[in-house]
Amino acid sequence: MEQGDVIWEGKIGDTTLRVGVPHAAMIISEWDSPRGSRHKVADSYEEFERAVLFQLLLGAGETDESKTEEVAAAVKAAQAERPAPKTDPSTQRRRKNPKARMHRRSRRPPRRR
């Protein structure tokens, strides 16, 4: 994760969490667990909340949700500021020579008449 993408950094229990939002459709989180460094890329806030925040709260045994609310507010503010990436159909790559379609019972392409 690039330093400019980091929107929140802090501790939840004993675990250091870094959260970044490069654009509105992606949330990147990194944390250091006793088993090693971990990361998760989520496509929505709901997925981020389930996969990261809930697990960290369970692992830390935290009952105070102030940190969770602080992270949630930072993520939602960053998603509102940063636009979603636009997909332009004209810039998508097309295959120049598509593969020949094989006959259903052989390894050769069908005969041309």
ChimeraX attribute file (.defattr): number of C-alpha atoms within 10 A of each C-alpha:
attribute: neighborCount
match mode: 1-to-1
recipient: residues
	/A:1	14
	/A:2	8
	/A:3	7
	/A:4	9
	/A:5	16
	/A:6	17
	/A:7	16
	/A:8	18
	/A:9	15
	/A:10	14
	/A:11	12
	/A:12	21
	/A:13	17
	/A:14	15
	/A:15	16
	/A:16	14
	/A:17	22
	/A:18	20
	/A:19	23
	/A:20	23
	/A:21	27
	/A:22	20
	/A:23	16
	/A:24	20
	/A:25	15
	/A:26	18
	/A:27	23
	/A:28	18
	/A:29	22
	/A:30	18
	/A:31	20
	/A:32	14
	/A:33	14
	/A:34	8
	/A:35	6
	/A:36	7
	/A:37	9
	/A:38	12
	/A:39	15
	/A:40	15
	/A:41	17
	/A:42	19
	/A:43	13
	/A:44	13
	/A:45	17
	/A:46	10
	/A:47	14
	/A:48	21
	/A:49	16
	/A:50	12
	/A:51	14
	/A:52	19
	/A:53	19
	/A:54	13
	/A:55	12
	/A:56	23
	/A:57	18
	/A:58	11
	/A:59	14
	/A:60	13
	/A:61	12
	/A:62	13
	/A:63	9
	/A:64	11
	/A:65	11
	/A:66	10
	/A:67	16
	/A:68	16
	/A:69	11
	/A:70	11
	/A:71	21
	/A:72	17
	/A:73	13
	/A:74	16
	/A:75	21
	/A:76	13
	/A:77	14
	/A:78	21
	/A:79	20
	/A:80	11
	/A:81	12
	/A:82	13
	/A:83	12
	/A:84	13
	/A:85	11
	/A:86	6
	/A:87	8
	/A:88	7
	/A:89	7
	/A:90	7
	/A:91	7
	/A:92	8
	/A:93	7
	/A:94	8
	/A:95	7
	/A:96	6
	/A:97	6
	/A:98	7
	/A:99	8
	/A:100	9
	/A:101	10
	/A:102	11
	/A:103	11
	/A:104	9
	/A:105	7
	/A:106	8
	/A:107	9
	/A:108	11
	/A:109	12
	/A:110	13
	/A:111	6
	/A:112	4
	/A:113	3
